[in-house]
């Protein structure tokens, strides 16, 4: 590999308000190893089934499944899940 700076290319970077948000390594490992969404990874990390999450949030298991399949869950959904998973809503953003 040639590490000569002449061969480097500038890559544009746009800062995000989420740059300083961290996610536990265990959650990231679940995402990678099991190929699941960040919401599903947090649920698994906390040792819960979709059914248990649904019961705790007074909703249907199919709703939890839909949340986990969503690319960008709604703010209120993230807030409910964050309270249950003991994390911040920002940690639930993919």
N, C-alpha and C positions, 0 to 999 in steps of 0.2 A: 504494500500500500504506500502510495506516495503522499507524504504529509507536507509537501511543499505548499506554503500559503498561496502561491501563484495559482494553484489549481483549485482553490476554494471558491465556492460560490456563495454570495450573500443570499440568505433566505429571509423573506419578509416575515416579520412577527408583529402581530397585533395584540397588545396587552388585553387581558380580560380581568374583570372584577373577581373572578374565581381562581386567579393564579396562585393564591396562598392557601387554598382549600386543600386539605390532605385527606386521604382515605387510608384506613389501616391496610397493611400488607395482606392480612388474611382475607379481606374483601377483594382486593385486587387478584390474589391467587385464585379465588373462587371464580371470578370473572374469566380469567385466562384458562384455568383447568377445566371448567364445566361449560364454558361458552354460554354464559347467561348474562342478563342485563344487570346493571348496577343495583336495581331494586331487588331483584331475585338474589343477588349475591349478599346484600345486607340481610335479607330474611334468613338465608341459609347460615350466614355467619352468626346470627343470633339464635340459631337452632329452632326455628319455627317453620311450620308448614304453611302453605297458602290457606288452608282451612283454619288454622289457629289465628293467623293474621285477620282473616275475615271475621271470625268470632269476636276478637278483641276490638275490632273497629266497626262491629255491627253492620257488616255488609256481606255480600255473597263471595264465595271462593272464585267464581268466574270473574268478578270485578277485580279481585287481586291479580288474577291472571292477566287481565287486560292492562292493568297498571304496569305490570312487569314487562309487557310486550310493547308498551308505548315508548317512543323515542324521547319524548319530553313530557313527563307527567306534570299535571297542573300543580300550581303552588300549594293549594289547600291539601291536595293529596300528599305532596312531599312533606308538608307540615305534620300531618297525621302520622305518616310513617316514621318521620324523624323522631317524634315523641315516643313511639313504640320501640324503635330500634336504638334509642339513646344516642342519637347523632344529630347533626344540624341538617336543615333542609338543603343547604348548599352541597353537602356531602352526597346527596342523592341525585345530583345532576350529572348526567353522563359527559 
